[in-house]
Amino acid sequence: MIDWFIVKMKREFGVEVRHEDVGYEAYEFYHDEVDELLIPVEHVEKLPNPMLFEALMYVDPKGHEWIAGLVVSEETRERLYEVWIKDGKRIGWAMYV
């Protein structure tokens, strides 16, 4: 997952990221616990309940905080939803279900 984040940061945003600079956390959320910054309500309704949410984080040399959030299937590890946040603002998303 970290390699995917590094490749996407370079390809989509032109930002070089080193593997050791990426933070990773995983959470299990029920629909009523999901912040709308992460996933809008109309998207949450299409995702499993509860959902496995994986977050990859990076702070660039200019101090910008980048977060990629992925909802993945617990059984298959298939990507179901992707959200990108920069400095606390959603800058992109993709629904895969």
MOPAC internal coordinates of N, CA, C and O (Angstrom, degrees):
PM7 1SCF
backbone

  N    0.0000 0     0.00 0     0.00 0    0    0    0
  C    1.4446 1     0.00 0     0.00 0    1    0    0
  C    1.5324 1   110.66 1     0.00 0    2    1    0
  O    1.2310 1   120.23 1   141.59 1    3    2    1
  N    1.3114 1   117.16 1   -38.41 1    3    2    1
  C    1.4661 1   119.98 1   179.60 1    5    3    2
  C    1.5309 1   110.15 1   -64.90 1    6    5    3
  O    1.2310 1   120.12 1   140.49 1    7    6    5
  N    1.3281 1   117.38 1   -39.51 1    7    6    5
  C    1.4697 1   119.73 1   178.05 1    9    7    6
  C    1.5288 1   110.74 1   -62.15 1   10    9    7
  O    1.2310 1   120.12 1   139.18 1   11   10    9
  N    1.3350 1   117.37 1   -40.82 1   11   10    9
  C    1.4671 1   121.42 1   176.52 1   13   11   10
  C    1.5291 1   110.16 1   -58.42 1   14   13   11
  O    1.2310 1   120.22 1   135.03 1   15   14   13
  N    1.3398 1   117.18 1   -44.97 1   15   14   13
  C    1.4607 1   122.51 1  -179.62 1   17   15   14
  C    1.5298 1   110.51 1   -60.83 1   18   17   15
  O    1.2310 1   120.33 1   134.39 1   19   18   17
  N    1.3167 1   116.98 1   -45.61 1   19   18   17
  C    1.4693 1   121.51 1  -178.90 1   21   19   18
  C    1.5280 1   110.74 1   -61.69 1   22   21   19
  O    1.2310 1   120.34 1   134.14 1   23   22   21
  N    1.3204 1   116.95 1   -45.86 1   23   22   21
  C    1.4651 1   121.40 1   179.75 1   25   23   22
  C    1.5271 1   110.50 1   -63.18 1   26   25   23
  O    1.2310 1   120.20 1   134.80 1   27   26   25
  N    1.3231 1   117.22 1   -45.20 1   27   26   25
  C    1.4686 1   121.10 1  -177.70 1   29   27   26
  C    1.5279 1   111.12 1   -67.02 1   30   29   27
  O    1.2310 1   119.82 1   141.44 1   31   30   29
  N    1.3228 1   117.95 1   -38.56 1   31   30   29
  C    1.4653 1   120.86 1   177.64 1   33   31   30
  C    1.5302 1   110.33 1   -60.39 1   34   33   31
  O    1.2310 1   120.16 1   137.76 1   35   34   33
  N    1.3152 1   117.30 1   -42.24 1   35   34   33
  C    1.4695 1   121.54 1   179.59 1   37   35   34
  C    1.5254 1   110.54 1   -69.29 1   38   37   35
  O    1.2310 1   120.42 1   130.85 1   39   38   37
  N    1.3325 1   116.80 1   -49.15 1   39   38   37
  C    1.4648 1   121.43 1  -174.99 1   41   39   38
  C    1.5289 1   112.31 1   -68.75 1   42   41   39
  O    1.2310 1   119.93 1   134.05 1   43   42   41
  N    1.3190 1   117.74 1   -45.95 1   43   42   41
  C    1.4604 1   121.31 1  -173.74 1   45   43   42
  C    1.5305 1   114.38 1   -85.92 1   46   45   43
  O    1.2310 1   120.89 1   145.70 1   47   46   45
  N    1.3355 1   115.91 1   -34.30 1   47   46   45
  C    1.4592 1   119.06 1  -171.91 1   49   47   46
  C    1.5283 1   113.82 1  -120.94 1   50   49   47
  O    1.2310 1   120.18 1   175.82 1   51   50   49
  N    1.3324 1   117.26 1    -4.18 1   51   50   49
  C    1.4659 1   120.68 1   179.04 1   53   51   50
  C    1.5226 1   113.17 1    68.77 1   54   53   51
  O    1.2310 1   120.24 1  -153.69 1   55   54   53
  N    1.3315 1   117.15 1    26.31 1   55   54   53
  C    1.4663 1   122.00 1  -176.79 1   57   55   54
  C    1.5275 1   109.28 1  -108.90 1   58   57   55
  O    1.2310 1   120.77 1   -57.29 1   59   58   57
  N    1.3183 1   116.14 1   122.71 1   59   58   57
  C    1.4682 1   122.28 1   176.33 1   61   59   58
  C    1.5315 1   108.98 1   -80.57 1   62   61   59
  O    1.2310 1   120.72 1   -50.67 1   63   62   61
  N    1.3206 1   116.23 1   129.33 1   63   62   61
  C    1.4645 1   121.54 1  -178.25 1   65   63   62
  C    1.5238 1   108.92 1  -130.66 1   66   65   63
  O    1.2310 1   121.02 1   -45.87 1   67   66   65
  N    1.3403 1   115.65 1   134.13 1   67   66   65
  C    1.4697 1   120.21 1   174.91 1   69   67   66
  C    1.5299 1   109.13 1   -92.54 1   70   69   67
  O    1.2310 1   121.45 1   -36.22 1   71   70   69
  N    1.3175 1   114.84 1   143.78 1   71   70   69
  C    1.4714 1   122.12 1  -177.83 1   73   71   70
  C    1.5278 1   111.62 1   -50.95 1   74   73   71
  O    1.2310 1   120.30 1   135.07 1   75   74   73
  N    1.3047 1   117.04 1   -44.93 1   75   74   73
  C    1.4711 1   121.08 1  -175.34 1   77   75   74
  C    1.5322 1   113.27 1   -71.50 1   78   77   75
  O    1.2310 1   119.72 1   170.43 1   79   78   77
  N    1.3280 1   118.15 1    -9.57 1   79   78   77
  C    1.4650 1   121.41 1   179.79 1   81   79   78
  C    1.5273 1   113.29 1   -95.90 1   82   81   79
  O    1.2310 1   120.08 1  -178.74 1   83   82   81
  N    1.3250 1   117.45 1     1.26 1   83   82   81
  C    1.4651 1   121.78 1  -177.59 1   85   83   82
  C    1.5251 1   109.88 1   -96.99 1   86   85   83
  O    1.2310 1   121.03 1   -51.38 1   87   86   85
  N    1.3202 1   115.64 1   128.62 1   87   86   85
  C    1.4562 1   121.29 1   174.27 1   89   87   86
  C    1.5196 1   109.58 1   -94.34 1   90   89   87
  O    1.2310 1   120.54 1   -26.57 1   91   90   89
  N    1.3246 1   116.57 1   153.43 1   91   90   89
  C    1.4613 1   121.03 1  -178.57 1   93   91   90
  C    1.5257 1   109.70 1  -141.25 1   94   93   91
  O    1.2310 1   120.95 1   -44.38 1   95   94   93
  N    1.3256 1   115.80 1   135.62 1   95   94   93
  C    1.4607 1   121.80 1   173.73 1   97   95   94
  C    1.5182 1   108.13 1  -144.18 1   98   97   95
  O    1.2310 1   120.46 1   -26.80 1   99   98   97
  N    1.3143 1   116.73 1   153.20 1   99   98   97
  C    1.4618 1   121.84 1   176.39 1  101   99   98
  C    1.5294 1   108.43 1  -129.52 1  102  101   99
  O    1.2310 1   121.30 1   -38.29 1  103  102  101
  N    1.3252 1   115.12 1   141.71 1  103  102  101
  C    1.4542 1   122.09 1  -177.80 1  105  103  102
  C    1.5228 1   109.26 1  -134.85 1  106  105  103
  O    1.2310 1   121.11 1   -26.21 1  107  106  105
  N    1.3201 1   115.47 1   153.79 1  107  106  105
  C    1.4611 1   120.26 1   169.44 1  109  107  106
  C    1.5216 1   106.35 1  -112.01 1  110  109  107
  O    1.2310 1   120.88 1   -56.91 1  111  110  109
  N    1.3326 1   115.92 1   123.09 1  111  110  109
  C    1.4579 1   121.76 1  -179.41 1  113  111  110
  C    1.5194 1   110.54 1  -119.91 1  114  113  111
  O    1.2310 1   120.90 1   -38.80 1  115  114  113
  N    1.3335 1   115.89 1   141.20 1  115  114  113
  C    1.4569 1   121.74 1   164.70 1  117  115  114
  C    1.5293 1   106.37 1   -88.37 1  118  117  115
  O    1.2310 1   120.41 1   -24.66 1  119  118  117
  N    1.3061 1   116.82 1   155.34 1  119  118  117
  C    1.4621 1   120.82 1  -175.68 1  121  119  118
  C    1.5239 1   113.10 1   -50.33 1  122  121  119
  O    1.2310 1   120.16 1   137.64 1  123  122  121
  N    1.3329 1   117.30 1   -42.36 1  123  122  121
  C    1.4693 1   119.39 1  -176.65 1  125  123  122
  C    1.5278 1   113.37 1   -73.42 1  126  125  123
  O    1.2310 1   119.84 1   176.12 1  127  126  125
  N    1.3233 1   117.90 1    -3.88 1  127  126  125
  C    1.4633 1   121.64 1   179.08 1  129  127  126
  C    1.5320 1   112.96 1   -99.82 1  130  129  127
  O    1.2310 1   120.15 1   172.30 1  131  130  129
  N    1.3205 1   117.31 1    -7.70 1  131  130  129
  C    1.4653 1   120.90 1  -173.02 1  133  131  130
  C    1.5206 1   110.51 1   -82.87 1  134  133  131
  O    1.2310 1   120.73 1   -54.47 1  135  134  133
  N    1.3219 1   116.20 1   125.53 1  135  134  133
  C    1.4579 1   123.02 1   176.20 1  137  135  134
  C    1.5275 1   109.31 1   -71.44 1  138  137  135
  O    1.2310 1   120.26 1   -42.19 1  139  138  137
  N    1.3319 1   117.10 1   137.81 1  139  138  137
  C    1.4654 1   120.67 1  -179.69 1  141  139  138
  C    1.5184 1   113.37 1   -63.00 1  142  141  139
  O    1.2310 1   119.56 1   158.24 1  143  142  141
  N    1.3308 1   118.44 1   -21.76 1  143  142  141
  C    1.4640 1   120.30 1   174.59 1  145  143  142
  C    1.5219 1   109.77 1   -62.44 1  146  145  143
  O    1.2310 1   120.88 1   141.42 1  147  146  145
  N    1.3293 1   115.91 1   -38.58 1  147  146  145
  C    1.4575 1   119.57 1   179.59 1  149  147  146
  C    1.5233 1   111.26 1   -73.66 1  150  149  147
  O    1.2310 1   120.82 1   124.97 1  151  150  149
  N    1.3187 1   116.03 1   -55.03 1  151  150  149
  C    1.4606 1   120.52 1  -175.70 1  153  151  150
  C    1.5276 1   108.54 1  -144.24 1  154  153  151
  O    1.2310 1   119.74 1   -59.78 1  155  154  153
  N    1.3366 1   118.10 1   120.22 1  155  154  153
  C    1.4693 1   120.15 1   177.46 1  157  155  154
  C    1.5281 1   111.19 1   -60.95 1  158  157  155
  O    1.2310 1   120.78 1   -28.83 1  159  158  157
  N    1.3339 1   116.12 1   151.17 1  159  158  157
  C    1.4586 1   122.75 1  -176.45 1  161  159  158
  C    1.5261 1   111.71 1   -53.34 1  162  161  159
  O    1.2310 1   120.10 1   137.29 1  163  162  161
  N    1.3318 1   117.41 1   -42.71 1  163  162  161
  C    1.4666 1   119.84 1  -178.01 1  165  163  162
  C    1.5272 1   112.61 1   -65.16 1  166  165  163
  O    1.2310 1   119.93 1   157.71 1  167  166  165
  N    1.3388 1   117.74 1   -22.29 1  167  166  165
  C    1.4630 1   121.71 1   175.88 1  169  167  166
  C    1.5222 1   110.49 1   -85.91 1  170  169  167
  O    1.2310 1   120.54 1   140.35 1  171  170  169
  N    1.3372 1   116.56 1   -39.65 1  171  170  169
  C    1.4691 1   122.07 1  -179.13 1  173  171  170
  C    1.5195 1   110.44 1   -55.18 1  174  173  171
  O    1.2310 1   120.58 1   139.88 1  175  174  173
  N    1.3366 1   116.50 1   -40.12 1  175  174  173
  C    1.4622 1   121.52 1  -176.67 1  177  175  174
  C    1.5242 1   113.15 1   -59.27 1  178  177  175
  O    1.2310 1   120.04 1   157.99 1  179  178  177
  N    1.3332 1   117.53 1   -22.01 1  179  178  177
  C    1.4636 1   122.02 1  -177.62 1  181  179  178
  C    1.5312 1   112.76 1   -93.74 1  182  181  179
  O    1.2310 1   120.51 1   178.91 1  183  182  181
  N    1.3315 1   116.63 1    -1.09 1  183  182  181
  C    1.4617 1   121.61 1  -175.19 1  185  183  182
  C    1.5250 1   111.27 1  -107.04 1  186  185  183
  O    1.2310 1   120.03 1   -19.58 1  187  186  185
  N    1.3405 1   117.54 1   160.42 1  187  186  185
  C    1.4719 1   120.71 1  -179.78 1  189  187  186
  C    1.5304 1   111.43 1   -59.26 1  190  189  187
  O    1.2310 1   121.19 1   -24.55 1  191  190  189
  N    1.3155 1   115.33 1   155.45 1  191  190  189
  C    1.4598 1   121.06 1   177.48 1  193  191  190
  C    1.5221 1   108.27 1  -133.91 1  194  193  191
  O    1.2310 1   119.21 1   -72.36 1  195  194  193
  N    1.3293 1   119.10 1   107.64 1  195  194  193
  C    1.4641 1   127.94 1     4.85 1  197  195  194
  C    1.5303 1   111.51 1   -77.41 1  198  197  195
  O    1.2310 1   121.70 1   -11.48 1  199  198  197
  N    1.3351 1   114.36 1   168.52 1  199  198  197
  C    1.4626 1   120.33 1   179.78 1  201  199  198
  C    1.5241 1   110.46 1  -122.68 1  202  201  199
  O    1.2310 1   121.49 1   -32.22 1  203  202  201
  N    1.3225 1   114.76 1   147.78 1  203  202  201
  C    1.4581 1   120.83 1   174.79 1  205  203  202
  C    1.5215 1   107.48 1   -92.36 1  206  205  203
  O    1.2310 1   120.74 1   -60.88 1  207  206  205
  N    1.3292 1   116.20 1   119.12 1  207  206  205
  C    1.4628 1   122.70 1  -177.80 1  209  207  206
  C    1.5202 1   108.32 1  -114.69 1  210  209  207
  O    1.2310 1   120.75 1   -59.55 1  211  210  209
  N    1.3319 1   116.16 1   120.45 1  211  210  209
  C    1.4612 1   121.76 1   178.19 1  213  211  210
  C    1.5237 1   108.48 1  -107.60 1  214  213  211
  O    1.2310 1   120.63 1   -46.51 1  215  214  213
  N    1.3183 1   116.40 1   133.49 1  215  214  213
  C    1.4624 1   121.83 1  -178.53 1  217  215  214
  C    1.5267 1   109.63 1  -119.68 1  218  217  215
  O    1.2310 1   121.25 1   -49.37 1  219  218  217
  N    1.3345 1   115.21 1   130.63 1  219  218  217
  C    1.4587 1   122.30 1   174.66 1  221  219  218
  C    1.5225 1   106.56 1  -115.08 1  222  221  219
  O    1.2310 1   120.49 1   -49.43 1  223  222  221
  N    1.3314 1   116.67 1   130.57 1  223  222  221
  C    1.4572 1   120.94 1  -172.77 1  225  223  222
  C    1.5260 1   111.45 1  -127.63 1  226  225  223
  O    1.2310 1   121.41 1   -33.69 1  227  226  225
  N    1.3280 1   114.91 1   146.31 1  227  226  225
  C    1.4608 1   121.14 1   178.67 1  229  227  226
  C    1.5278 1   108.34 1  -152.10 1  230  229  227
  O    1.2310 1   120.70 1   -41.81 1  231  230  229
  N    1.3227 1   116.27 1   138.19 1  231  230  229
  C    1.4605 1   121.74 1   173.13 1  233  231  230
  C    1.5164 1   106.44 1  -113.24 1  234  233  231
  O    1.2310 1   121.04 1   -59.31 1  235  234  233
  N    1.3535 1   115.62 1   120.69 1  235  234  233
  C    1.4674 1   119.37 1  -176.90 1  237  235  234
  C    1.5270 1   110.99 1   -80.21 1  238  237  235
  O    1.2310 1   119.86 1    -8.78 1  239  238  237
  N    1.3380 1   117.87 1   171.22 1  239  238  237
  C    1.4693 1   120.70 1  -177.53 1  241  239  238
  C    1.5340 1   114.28 1   -59.21 1  242  241  239
  O    1.2310 1   119.81 1   157.59 1  243  242  241
  N    1.3278 1   117.96 1   -22.41 1  243  242  241
  C    1.4666 1   121.22 1   178.37 1  245  243  242
  C    1.5278 1   111.94 1   -86.53 1  246  245  243
  O    1.2310 1   120.30 1   179.31 1  247  246  245
  N    1.3304 1   117.04 1    -0.69 1  247  246  245
  C    1.4553 1   121.63 1   178.40 1  249  247  246
  C    1.5162 1   114.88 1    89.67 1  250  249  247
  O    1.2310 1   119.88 1  -172.76 1  251  250  249
  N    1.3331 1   117.83 1     7.24 1  251  250  249
  C    1.4669 1   120.89 1   177.46 1  253  251  250
  C    1.5285 1   109.19 1   -76.70 1  254  253  251
  O    1.2310 1   121.11 1   -47.37 1  255  254  253
  N    1.3304 1   115.47 1   132.63 1  255  254  253
  C    1.4640 1   120.71 1   178.71 1  257  255  254
  C    1.5251 1   109.43 1   -96.90 1  258  257  255
  O    1.2310 1   120.98 1   -56.56 1  259  258  257
  N    1.3211 1   115.73 1   123.44 1  259  258  257
  C    1.4619 1   123.49 1   178.87 1  261  259  258
  C    1.5197 1   108.93 1  -110.19 1  262  261  259
  O    1.2310 1   120.41 1   -45.73 1  263  262  261
  N    1.3215 1   116.82 1   134.27 1  263  262  261
  C    1.4622 1   121.24 1   176.27 1  265  263  262
  C    1.5247 1   108.21 1  -133.71 1  266  265  263
  O    1.2310 1   120.81 1   -50.39 1  267  266  265
  N    1.3119 1   116.05 1   129.61 1  267  266  265
  C    1.4577 1   121.71 1   169.62 1  269  267  266
  C    1.5173 1   105.97 1  -110.16 1  270  269  267
  O    1.2310 1   120.81 1   -55.37 1  271  270  269
  N    1.3269 1   116.06 1   124.63 1  271  270  269
  C    1.4534 1   121.09 1   177.91 1  273  271  270
  C    1.5103 1   109.75 1  -112.47 1  274  273  271
  O    1.2310 1   120.79 1   -47.80 1  275  274  273
  N    1.3135 1   116.09 1   132.20 1  275  274  273
  C    1.4617 1   121.19 1  -179.55 1  277  275  274
  C    1.5192 1   110.00 1  -126.06 1  278  277  275
  O    1.2310 1   120.91 1   -48.83 1  279  278  277
  N    1.3210 1   115.86 1   131.17 1  279  278  277
  C    1.4566 1   120.57 1   168.06 1  281  279  278
  C    1.5165 1   104.79 1   -95.75 1  282  281  279
  O    1.2310 1   121.00 1   -55.66 1  283  282  281
  N    1.3291 1   115.70 1   124.34 1  283  282  281
  C    1.4661 1   120.04 1  -178.16 1  285  283  282
  C    1.5181 1   110.40 1  -125.01 1  286  285  283
  O    1.2310 1   121.34 1   -26.46 1  287  286  285
  N    1.3201 1   115.03 1   153.54 1  287  286  285
  C    1.4596 1   120.79 1   175.50 1  289  287  286
  C    1.5202 1   108.67 1   -69.87 1  290  289  287
  O    1.2310 1   120.38 1   -50.46 1  291  290  289
  N    1.3095 1   116.87 1   129.54 1  291  290  289
  C    1.4641 1   120.03 1   179.63 1  293  291  290
  C    1.5176 1   111.83 1   -65.60 1  294  293  291
  O    1.2310 1   119.96 1   148.87 1  295  294  293
  N    1.3315 1   117.68 1   -31.13 1  295  294  293
  C    1.4646 1   120.76 1  -177.88 1  297  295  294
  C    1.5271 1   112.58 1   -80.91 1  298  297  295
  O    1.2310 1   120.47 1   133.58 1  299  298  297
  N    1.3318 1   116.71 1   -46.42 1  299  298  297
  C    1.4704 1   120.45 1  -171.43 1  301  299  298
  C    1.5266 1   114.29 1  -104.47 1  302  301  299
  O    1.2310 1   120.36 1   166.02 1  303  302  301
  N    1.3304 1   116.93 1   -13.98 1  303  302  301
  C    1.4719 1   123.36 1  -175.42 1  305  303  302
  C    1.5269 1   111.60 1    68.42 1  306  305  303
  O    1.2310 1   120.31 1  -168.77 1  307  306  305
  N    1.3340 1   117.02 1    11.23 1  307  306  305
  C    1.4564 1   122.46 1   177.32 1  309  307  306
  C    1.5317 1   109.95 1   -65.93 1  310  309  307
  O    1.2310 1   120.40 1   -41.47 1  311  310  309
  N    1.3264 1   116.85 1   138.53 1  311  310  309
  C    1.4558 1   122.16 1   177.37 1  313  311  310
  C    1.5280 1   109.43 1   -72.82 1  314  313  311
  O    1.2310 1   120.52 1   -52.89 1  315  314  313
  N    1.3423 1   116.61 1   127.11 1  315  314  313
  C    1.4531 1   121.66 1   179.52 1  317  315  314
  C    1.5209 1   111.84 1  -106.60 1  318  317  315
  O    1.2310 1   120.74 1   148.50 1  319  318  317
  N    1.3376 1   116.19 1   -31.50 1  319  318  317
  C    1.4701 1   121.47 1  -176.84 1  321  319  318
  C    1.5145 1   108.35 1  -155.53 1  322  321  319
  O    1.2310 1   120.96 1   -33.33 1  323  322  321
  N    1.3223 1   115.76 1   146.67 1  323  322  321
  C    1.4664 1   121.55 1  -179.70 1  325  323  322
  C    1.5219 1   108.43 1  -136.57 1  326  325  323
  O    1.2310 1   120.62 1   -44.89 1  327  326  325
  N    1.3236 1   116.43 1   135.11 1  327  326  325
  C    1.4599 1   121.33 1   176.35 1  329  327  326
  C    1.5259 1   108.65 1  -134.74 1  330  329  327
  O    1.2310 1   121.03 1   -37.70 1  331  330  329
  N    1.3384 1   115.64 1   142.30 1  331  330  329
  C    1.4644 1   122.27 1   177.94 1  333  331  330
  C    1.5148 1   108.75 1  -119.17 1  334  333  331
  O    1.2310 1   121.26 1   -48.74 1  335  334  333
  N    1.3338 1   115.20 1   131.26 1  335  334  333
  C    1.4618 1   121.67 1  -178.86 1  337  335  334
  C    1.5212 1   107.68 1  -128.19 1  338  337  335
  O    1.2310 1   121.05 1   -47.69 1  339  338  337
  N    1.3285 1   115.60 1   132.31 1  339  338  337
  C    1.4682 1   121.05 1   175.57 1  341  339  338
  C    1.5181 1   107.42 1  -125.80 1  342  341  339
  O    1.2310 1   121.19 1   -56.49 1  343  342  341
  N    1.3127 1   115.32 1   123.51 1  343  342  341
  C    1.4716 1   121.71 1   179.14 1  345  343  342
  C    1.5310 1   112.21 1    51.30 1  346  345  343
  O    1.2310 1   120.74 1  -137.25 1  347  346  345
  N    1.3296 1   116.20 1    42.75 1  347  346  345
  C    1.4572 1   120.94 1   175.17 1  349  347  346
  C    1.5131 1   115.94 1    81.04 1  350  349  347
  O    1.2310 1   119.76 1  -173.70 1  351  350  349
  N    1.3536 1   118.07 1     6.30 1  351  350  349
  C    1.4658 1   121.03 1   179.41 1  353  351  350
  C    1.5183 1   109.93 1  -122.20 1  354  353  351
  O    1.2310 1   120.65 1   -46.46 1  355  354  353
  N    1.3320 1   116.37 1   133.54 1  355  354  353
  C    1.4617 1   120.62 1   178.04 1  357  355  354
  C    1.5251 1   108.14 1   -68.25 1  358  357  355
  O    1.2310 1   120.48 1   -53.93 1  359  358  357
  N    1.3335 1   116.69 1   126.07 1  359  358  357
  C    1.4628 1   120.98 1  -178.98 1  361  359  358
  C    1.5388 1   111.89 1  -115.13 1  362  361  359
  O    1.2310 1   120.08 1   174.76 1  363  362  361
  N    1.3216 1   117.45 1    -5.24 1  363  362  361
  C    1.4510 1   119.68 1   178.24 1  365  363  362
  C    1.5144 1   111.08 1  -178.25 1  366  365  363
  O    1.2310 1   121.39 1   -21.48 1  367  366  365
  N    1.3244 1   114.94 1   158.52 1  367  366  365
  C    1.4720 1   120.77 1   177.02 1  369  367  366
  C    1.5218 1   108.43 1  -158.93 1  370  369  367
  O    1.2310 1   121.40 1   -17.75 1  371  370  369
  N    1.3247 1   114.92 1   162.25 1  371  370  369
  C    1.4644 1   121.73 1   174.76 1  373  371  370
  C    1.5226 1   108.70 1  -150.10 1  374  373  371
  O    1.2310 1   121.11 1   -44.69 1  375  374  373
  N    1.3331 1   115.49 1   135.31 1  375  374  373
  C    1.4635 1   121.91 1   177.42 1  377  375  374
  C    1.5182 1   106.65 1  -103.71 1  378  377  375
  O    1.2310 1   120.14 1   -50.77 1  379  378  377
  N    1.3314 1   117.34 1   129.23 1  379  378  377
  C    1.4699 1   121.84 1  -178.77 1  381  379  378
  C    1.5202 1   112.88 1  -110.62 1  382  381  379
  O    1.2310 1   119.46 1  -176.41 1  383  382  381
  N    1.3446 1   118.63 1     3.59 1  383  382  381
  C    1.4712 1   121.30 1   178.38 1  385  383  382
  C    1.5124 1   109.69 1  -116.88 1  386  385  383
  O    1.2310 1   120.10 1   180.00 1  387  386  385

